Amino acid sequence: MSAYVLRRVAAAVVVLLAAFTVTFAVLYLLPSDPASIMLDAGTGGGGVDPAQAEALRERLGLDQSPAEQYVAALGRTATGDLGTSISSGAPVATLIAQALPETAKLAGFALLLAVAGGAGLASLATWTRSPRLRGLLLALPPLGVAVPTFWVGLVLLQLLSFRLPVFPAVGNQGFASLVLPAVTLAVPLSATIAQVLAQGMRAAWGAAYVETALAKGATRTRVQLRHVTRNAALPSLTLLGVLVGNLLAGAVVVETVFSRQGFGRLVQAAVTTQDIPVVLGLVLVAALVFVVVNLLVDLAYPLLDPRTAVTSYARSL
Amino acid sequence: MSLLGTRPADVVGARRASAVLPASPGPVSTGTTSTGASSAGAARTTSLRARPGTGPATGRLARARRHPLARPGALVALLVVTVVVAWALVPTAFTSADPITGVPADNLLPPSAAHWFGTDHLGRDLFARTVHGTGLSLQAAAVAIVIALGAGSLLGLVAGFVGGRVDDVLMRLTDVLLAIPGLLLSLAVVTVLGFGTLKVAIAVGVASVATFARVMRAEVLRVRSATYVEAARLAGARRGSVVVRHVVPNAAGPVLALATIELGTVVLAVSALSFLGFGAIPPTPEWGSLVAEGRNYLATAWWYSTLPGLVVAVVVLSAGRLGRAFERGGRTAR
């Protein structure tokens, strides 16, 4: 078991290291001049003074070879130093630490809504015996995936903030300001969960144990809750890492629409001002969240499903 | 024909799962094998049900009618996509209004017979702006798909055909790309390249490379072990000609089906980046930026961002519907 844990942790660290490398390569090694980009953005596109660019290049270590830059950046990042923002001069780690709690609240609530909505829809669609209701329910997930998140947010704002002033339109104050952004963020997510879960549940309904349970006199509701949901839910757990990553990406759009402070707004602002160190830090944090969630899922899996515990034990031999 | 008919059902299942869910590392395979088996079972029952009706009178026509593309939903989707492509090609055939300069006196008019989508704060016709914005938006999506399809297929082909260490390295690379949320990866690329429709298109394409590489590799692995590839090699064909003449044509189908499915996702990603303000420069209309411009007029002009956004939603929904029909059609035809 401990060998399995060690192996998973090592794999997670490797993915994280690779994510850093890829992002660094994109941001620093693509044929562009970060120093000019930063200066140009700083002066509002008013031209770049060559001497100034040279000074900045030296200050940022951009005059060194790519390999030297990479090693230096990696060393700093490993100690938790993500560099300083070009536009504000603040440490990137501080900026991210300030932004994350608000986004964590938003993402947590959205995940809750998405799981409840997606699981509810999938359960109802596979439980019902009315083909019409099933068809109607199963037509919803493709719709949820197709509507642009920013558009859903704007329509909700229009209906529930401006037409009927139920929720505040902007800001981070209180629970009421969290509802619309979380619902917006949850729409595509719940659609994905519903699609995957409905597929698994349909397969489970055809399984022999379901037939046995029904033959022994269990009601459809009992079979749905006791047998189908438990068997179908487990494989969908692997979705969690992808979903949390999507939540962070979705926050970029949602926080912009609802003018909320947080991770997503920081991303939007950093890209707008072409603040490369901040973008690197933000992408790295997103990859870290993805890797950690996946690691937790991997570690929890054998505890939840004894069958995989056997195979992972066999793999570690 | 018979050779392909006997291929294991779980290949189909795995491919479908990977199309829905590009990054699913870990033990999700238990679920996918069972869905693959059930979809194969469903195909069997439909063919059984079809048999009593097939008399001598029903032939090609009946088969055409049973094709997934012939369902009403798919036909509507096809119509939507056709109209939108026509908007992109000849916008002036659909609207005579000027998308760039408006009539200031006519600002913020609600939808009417004269202005189907209403007008914006400068008195420009929003329908005209939506139609004229289609070209740029679809061009960006097409460029993104071409990049993702080209680079992804090449990576997948090399990984699947060469195998061994090369395969390991390339697949770990796609793992990493999938570990970074697509939109964030696109934003990182935009940060470096700068703003504009083409740059947004490249950024979105780069973010989808990994998905295509995965599917292409899976298909190449399937085809590589097929009897006809073995036969060609035994007959003395060179590696290059085996790849070009046998592997690529037989692996291409699912990858192209993925391209149609991904089209909707790519349109969404492009319009999201455009909405965030990284696309075309303001007076030029683009789907995402049109919706963004309406943000300041939500309380007074509901049509401003709602109707252009609705167009995006309908197009993405239709593209997804078509993609699934193509995929299903490809599978039943084989």
Chai-1 contact restraints between the chains, C-beta under 6 A:
chainA,res_idxA,chainB,res_idxB,connection_type,confidence,min_distance_angstrom,max_distance_angstrom,comment,restraint_id
A,V15,B,V176,contact,1.0,0.0,6.0,A-B,restraint_1
A,V15,B,A179,contact,1.0,0.0,6.0,A-B,restraint_2
A,A18,B,V176,contact,1.0,0.0,6.0,A-B,restraint_3
A,A19,B,V176,contact,1.0,0.0,6.0,A-B,restraint_4
A,A19,B,A179,contact,1.0,0.0,6.0,A-B,restraint_5
A,A19,B,I180,contact,1.0,0.0,6.0,A-B,restraint_6
A,V22,B,V176,contact,1.0,0.0,6.0,A-B,restraint_7
A,V26,B,A188,contact,1.0,0.0,6.0,A-B,restraint_8
A,V26,B,V189,contact,1.0,0.0,6.0,A-B,restraint_9
A,L27,B,V192,contact,1.0,0.0,6.0,A-B,restraint_10
A,L30,B,V192,contact,1.0,0.0,6.0,A-B,restraint_11
A,S32,B,V192,contact,1.0,0.0,6.0,A-B,restraint_12
A,P142,B,G320,contact,1.0,0.0,6.0,A-B,restraint_13
A,A146,B,A313,contact,1.0,0.0,6.0,A-B,restraint_14
A,A146,B,V316,contact,1.0,0.0,6.0,A-B,restraint_15
A,A146,B,L317,contact,1.0,0.0,6.0,A-B,restraint_16
A,A146,B,G320,contact,1.0,0.0,6.0,A-B,restraint_17
A,V147,B,A313,contact,1.0,0.0,6.0,A-B,restraint_18
A,P148,B,L268,contact,1.0,0.0,6.0,A-B,restraint_19
A,P148,B,S271,contact,1.0,0.0,6.0,A-B,restraint_20
A,P148,B,V312,contact,1.0,0.0,6.0,A-B,restraint_21
A,F150,B,F275,contact,1.0,0.0,6.0,A-B,restraint_22
A,W151,B,V291,contact,1.0,0.0,6.0,A-B,restraint_23
A,W151,B,G309,contact,1.0,0.0,6.0,A-B,restraint_24
A,L154,B,S305,contact,1.0,0.0,6.0,A-B,restraint_25
A,L157,B,L298,contact,1.0,0.0,6.0,A-B,restraint_26
A,Q158,B,L298,contact,1.0,0.0,6.0,A-B,restraint_27
A,Q158,B,W302,contact,1.0,0.0,6.0,A-B,restraint_28
A,F162,B,L298,contact,1.0,0.0,6.0,A-B,restraint_29
A,F162,B,A299,contact,1.0,0.0,6.0,A-B,restraint_30
A,Q199,B,T35,contact,1.0,0.0,6.0,A-B,restraint_31
A,G200,B,G31,contact,1.0,0.0,6.0,A-B,restraint_32
A,A203,B,S34,contact,1.0,0.0,6.0,A-B,restraint_33
A,A203,B,T35,contact,1.0,0.0,6.0,A-B,restraint_34
A,A203,B,S38,contact,1.0,0.0,6.0,A-B,restraint_35
A,P235,B,V28,contact,1.0,0.0,6.0,A-B,restraint_36
A,P235,B,T30,contact,1.0,0.0,6.0,A-B,restraint_37
A,P235,B,G31,contact,1.0,0.0,6.0,A-B,restraint_38
A,T238,B,S24,contact,1.0,0.0,6.0,A-B,restraint_39
A,T238,B,G26,contact,1.0,0.0,6.0,A-B,restraint_40
A,T238,B,V28,contact,1.0,0.0,6.0,A-B,restraint_41
A,V242,B,A23,contact,1.0,0.0,6.0,A-B,restraint_42
A,G245,B,P181,contact,1.0,0.0,6.0,A-B,restraint_43
A,N246,B,P181,contact,1.0,0.0,6.0,A-B,restraint_44
A,L248,B,P181,contact,1.0,0.0,6.0,A-B,restraint_45
A,A249,B,P181,contact,1.0,0.0,6.0,A-B,restraint_46
A,A249,B,L183,contact,1.0,0.0,6.0,A-B,restraint_47
A,A249,B,L184,contact,1.0,0.0,6.0,A-B,restraint_48
A,V253,B,A272,contact,1.0,0.0,6.0,A-B,restraint_49
A,Q268,B,L276,contact,1.0,0.0,6.0,A-B,restraint_50
A,V271,B,L187,contact,1.0,0.0,6.0,A-B,restraint_51
A,V271,B,T191,contact,1.0,0.0,6.0,A-B,restraint_52
A,Q274,B,T191,contact,1.0,0.0,6.0,A-B,restraint_53
A,V279,B,A188,contact,1.0,0.0,6.0,A-B,restraint_54
A,V279,B,T191,contact,1.0,0.0,6.0,A-B,restraint_55
A,V283,B,I180,contact,1.0,0.0,6.0,A-B,restraint_56
A,V283,B,L184,contact,1.0,0.0,6.0,A-B,restraint_57
A,V283,B,A188,contact,1.0,0.0,6.0,A-B,restraint_58
A,A286,B,P181,contact,1.0,0.0,6.0,A-B,restraint_59
A,A286,B,L184,contact,1.0,0.0,6.0,A-B,restraint_60
A,A287,B,A179,contact,1.0,0.0,6.0,A-B,restraint_61
A,A287,B,I180,contact,1.0,0.0,6.0,A-B,restraint_62
A,F290,B,A179,contact,1.0,0.0,6.0,A-B,restraint_63
A,T308,B,P27,contact,1.0,0.0,6.0,A-B,restraint_64
